[in-house]
Amino acid sequence: MKSSSSLPKHLYLITTPASPNLHKPSPETMGSKGFNLHRMTQAGLNVPVALVIGTHYTHAPQDCFLPVFSVGLHALEESTGLLFGDERNPLILSVRSGAPVSMPGMLETLLNIGLNDHTLPGVVRQTGNPRMAWDAYRRLVASYGEVVQGLPAALFETEIERITQGQDERLLDFSQLRQLTRSFLTLYETHAGRAFPQDAREQLSGAIGAVFASWNADKAVAYRHIHQIDHGMGTAVILQRMVFGNTGGHSGAGVGFTRDPSTGENRLWVDFLANAQGEDVASGRRNAHGHATLVAVAPDAWQQLQASAQALEQHFKDMQDFEFTVQDGVLHLLQTRAGKRTPLATVRIALDLLDEGLIDSTEALRRTESIHKDALGTVRMVASDDADSTPTPLALALALANPACSGVVSGAIALDAQAVERLVQQGMPAILVRQDAETSDIAAMQGAQGLLTQRGARTSHAAVVARQMGKTCLVGCTALHIDEAARAVQIGHLTLAENELITLDGNDGAIYAGQATSALVPDTALQERLEDLRSQHHGKRVRHHEH
C-alpha cells in the first residue's frame, strides 16, 4: 500500500487505523473537516478512506490535478482495493469541501462521483442492489447539473414530482429510478447543451473544480463577512470512498449532536432518514425523523452511534456536530466539528464538561466569558389574563423531541430576501417563510428575526446557521403551503398575505397568527452555576495576586 508519507506535501491520505506520517497535518493545511477525519481515525472510529487535497490549492485549483490523478487517486485505490472508473470493481467517491473554519452548508458537496453507464453494472455487482445503483446515479446527474453546470434544482425536482405523483421517492423501485435517471440525463443534455460526462475522471475534475469555486460563491462570501472570517484561508477538498445509506431497509443517513444544541442538555440529538443519502438531511429539502427511526431500522448502528458520540466528546473535549451513514446496519462517521449552539447551551455544556472533568475551570471560563448571566433563560409566550383568549396554533412544525431552535418571535411574513430587506428598512421585524431550509438564504436570515420552512430537518445546514445566529427557527411544517404568485401562505386553515404578522414558538414548534407577548424566563440555577464559576476563578486570581 502506498504510504501517506510518499504523497506530495499538500495531499493527505486518511485511513483506519490512523494514517502515519502525514505531512504537517493541521486545520490550516488540510481544513478542519479533513483534520478531524484524521483525529477520528486516531480515536479508533470507523471512517471511510479519504484523500484530502489541501487548502494550498484553493487559489490555483488547476495545480492539484496532476498530483491527484498521478499519485493521490492511486493511493485511494490501493487503500480500498477498488479502481476509479473500472467497469467491474469501481471506486465511487464523495467530493466534499473542508475549510479551516466551520462554514455549515456554505460550500459545495457532490456524492456518487464515478457512477456512469459503464460503472453502474459494477456497483450492482458489488452490492447486489440495482435499486440503490440507479438511485445513486440519478442523484449524481441532478447534483452535478446543479453544482457544476449551474442548472436550477427545480428542473430535476419537478421531474421527481411528475414521476412520483406525490409518492415518497424512497419507495420508487429500480425500474422507476432507471426511468427517472434517463429523464435526468435528457434534461441535463437539453439544458446544459452537452451530454452528462460519462468519463469518471472528467466527472472528478469537474467536481473538484466546483468545490474549490464554491469558496467564492455569494453565500460563502456573505457568511465569512457576517462572521469575520478571513477570505484568504481557502478550503480543502476531500475525496472519500462512498458509503451508501440508500441500500434499503437497514440503511440511512443522519446528522447528530452529542448534546442538545438549543438547551445544552446531555442527550444525543439526532435527525435520521432511512434509505437515504446525507444530502437529503443536510440540504434542508427533505423532512427527517428522530433517533427512534434509527433504533427501529438499525438497532446495532444506534448502539454504535451512542458509543461513538461518547468517544467523540472524550477526544475533542466539546459537544460535537457529526454526520454519519448507516450502510446495511454498519455505522460510518463522515465528519465531526464543534457544534453551533445557543448562548444558553454554551454555558450549560461548558459547566457540565467541567463537572465531568473533560475541561478545566480556565477553559470553562474562556468558553463562557462573552455571555451575560442575565441572558441565560428561554423566551416564552406570556399567557393572557383572559383565559378565553388563549391563542390556538395554526399548525405545528417538525418538533420531534424539540424544535430546531427555541425562543418566541413575532414578525411580518417575508417570502424572499428582498421582502426581508424592505421590512427591515421600515423598522419591521420579519419572519422569512420558505419551502426549504437552504443556506443560500444566509443574507435574508441575517436580517430576519425567525425562519419557518415547509421542509427541512433540525440539523440541516440552514437550521444550524439560524441557531448560531440566535434566530428562532421552525422547519418541516407540512401544513405550510406557499403561493409565490399570490405572495401569500396557507398555514393550516388560514391564508395570510405577505407582510401579515405571525408568531413562531420555538419551544414547542407552534405557529400562531398575529403578534404574541413574550418574555425571558431566567434559568436561575444555571445563572448561579455561572456566577459560582466566575467568583471561584476571581478568588483564585486574588489569592494568586496576594502571593
Secondary structure, 3 states (H helix, E strand, C coil): CCCHHHCCCCEEEECCCCCCCCCCCCHHHHHHHHHHHHHHHHCCCCCCCEEEECHHHCCCHHHHHHHHHHHHHHHHHHHHCCEECCCCCEECEEEEEECCCCCCCCCCEEEEECCCCCCHHHHHHHHCCHHHHHHHHHHHHHHHHHHCCCCCHHHHHHHHHHHHCCCCHHHCCHHHHHHHHHHHHHHHHHHHCCCCCCCHHHHHHHHHHHHHHHHHCHHHHHHHHHCCCCCCCCCEEEEEECCCCCCCCCCEEEEEECCCCCCCCCCCEEEEEECCCHHHHHCCCCCCECHHHHHHHCHHHHHHHHHHHHHHHHHHCCCEEEEEEEECCEEEEEEEEECCCCHHHHHHHHHHHHHCCCCCHHHHHHHHCCCCHHHCEEEEECCCCCHHHCCCCCEECCCCCCCCECCEEEEEEECCHHHHHHHHHCCCCEEEEECCCCHHHHHHHHHCCEEEECCCCCCCHHHHHHHHCCCEEECCCCCEEEECCCCEEEECCEEEECCCEEEEECCCCEEEECCCCEEEEECHHHHHHHHHHHHHHHHHHHHHHHC
